[in-house]
Amino acid sequence: MRFSAAVVKEQGVTFTVLKVKSGYLTQDNLSASQTSAPQNLPRPIILMEDSSQGPRYLGRHDIVNFLSGVYVEQLPWQKFEV
């Protein structure tokens, strides 16, 4: 499995943003990602999908609010393979 993720440390909180396909941004998929993502990725996990209105996030509310003010291109994206 290949995926793109950004590990971010901000204000003392380290978290992972997982880029997902359109239509995958659901609470069930977030829960599944929290348990199935590789253990070396920091928790909490935030899901991000690109939409025609820009990026949409799902996860912990304070982190989602922070990410809404950040350009998605500024995140340190990396490719992972499991």
C-alpha positions as CSV (number, residue, x, y, z in Angstrom):
1,M,0.0,0.0,0.0
2,R,1.3,3.5,-0.9
3,F,0.1,6.7,0.7
4,S,1.1,10.3,1.2
5,A,1.3,11.7,4.7
6,A,2.7,14.7,6.5
7,V,4.1,14.4,10.1
8,V,3.6,17.8,11.7
9,K,4.7,19.2,15.1
10,E,3.0,22.4,16.1
11,Q,2.6,24.0,19.5
12,G,4.0,20.8,21.2
13,V,1.6,18.5,19.5
14,T,2.9,16.0,16.9
15,F,0.3,14.5,14.5
16,T,0.0,12.9,11.1
17,V,-2.1,14.2,8.2
18,L,-3.1,11.4,5.8
19,K,-4.1,12.4,2.2
20,V,-7.1,10.4,1.1
21,K,-9.1,10.1,-2.1
22,S,-12.3,12.0,-2.6
23,G,-15.2,10.4,-0.8
24,Y,-13.1,8.7,1.8
25,L,-13.5,11.5,4.4
26,T,-15.8,9.8,6.9
27,Q,-15.7,9.1,10.6
28,D,-15.6,5.4,10.0
29,N,-12.5,5.8,7.7
30,L,-10.9,8.0,10.3
31,S,-11.4,5.4,13.0
32,A,-10.0,2.7,10.7
33,S,-7.0,4.9,9.9
34,Q,-6.2,5.5,13.6
35,T,-5.9,1.7,14.1
36,S,-4.4,0.6,10.8
37,A,-1.8,3.3,10.1
38,P,1.8,2.2,10.7
39,Q,2.7,2.5,14.4
40,N,5.6,4.7,13.6
41,L,3.3,7.5,12.4
42,P,2.4,9.8,15.3
43,R,-1.2,10.0,16.6
44,P,-3.6,11.6,16.3
45,I,-4.3,11.0,12.6
46,I,-6.0,13.7,10.6
47,L,-7.6,12.8,7.2
48,M,-7.3,15.3,4.3
49,E,-8.9,15.3,0.9
50,D,-8.6,17.7,-1.9
51,S,-11.9,19.1,-3.1
52,S,-12.9,21.8,-5.6
53,Q,-13.2,24.2,-2.7
54,G,-9.7,23.4,-1.3
55,P,-8.5,20.9,1.3
56,R,-11.0,19.4,3.7
57,Y,-9.9,17.8,7.0
58,L,-11.4,15.4,9.5
59,G,-10.0,14.7,12.9
60,R,-9.4,16.4,16.2
61,H,-11.1,19.8,16.1
62,D,-8.3,21.9,17.4
63,I,-5.9,20.4,14.8
64,V,-8.4,20.8,12.0
65,N,-8.9,24.4,12.9
66,F,-5.1,25.0,12.8
67,L,-4.8,23.2,9.4
68,S,-7.6,25.4,7.9
69,G,-5.2,28.3,8.2
70,V,-2.2,26.6,6.6
71,Y,-1.5,26.2,2.9
72,V,-1.6,22.4,2.1
73,E,1.6,22.9,0.1
74,Q,3.4,24.0,3.3
75,L,2.9,20.6,5.0
76,P,6.0,18.3,4.9
77,W,4.4,15.6,2.6
78,Q,6.2,12.3,2.2
79,K,5.4,9.1,0.3
80,F,5.1,5.9,2.4
81,E,4.9,2.3,1.3
82,V,3.7,-0.5,3.6
